[in-house]
């Protein structure tokens, strides 16, 4: 995998339009499918409004967003209504996020948020565009990247280093169990996963997760049973092999 963009492309034209063409050409040339490992992805023929790339082998779809600066806690995305409607659809695209450097014209970070990490809770409705805007009244969305657990940000390239493909495919497989759950059920699961991962420890206790009771209560106002909910999610994550039980009240994240 070569991280530089193709130099034959409009090198001195650094508008967002040309950045779009470099980054898309780069994905076509170098990115592999994280789902089945196929060496190439193909571009959708005519500016499909919902996805940019397709794996010709497993039909998994991908949407690419690229920018110069690192992605923060929110990423602006397409129409809010369309995003919400597509949550449960089988062809809801996975999100490919790329940061690039304009000096070296190369990829710095490329990571994927698998589609099964998309739940209603991470899609934020934006204010309608002002009456003076070209698309007045249009309502866009933000993806709340900060609410996505680390296991839902799978790096192919990290700080200009290409990560081993086997590792990427393995990380991808590890959370596929989420696809069996409805977006409604996944909301709690992902929030609890995020709490567990944010502890930054391979072993943790139930009490440490209970410490997020207030935080989770704020995310789900009206829910009076946060602790039982936490236990239920941990049980589920254990049954799916994401975490393992060590002893009473203590758990371990599976490698
Ligand atoms: Zn594939």
Boltz pocket constraint, residues with backbone or C-beta under 6 A from the ligand:
constraints:
  - pocket:
      binder: B
      contacts: [[A, 33], [A, 34], [A, 35], [A, 36], [A, 37], [A, 38], [A, 55], [A, 56], [A, 57], [A, 58], [A, 59], [A, 60]]
      max_distance: 6.0
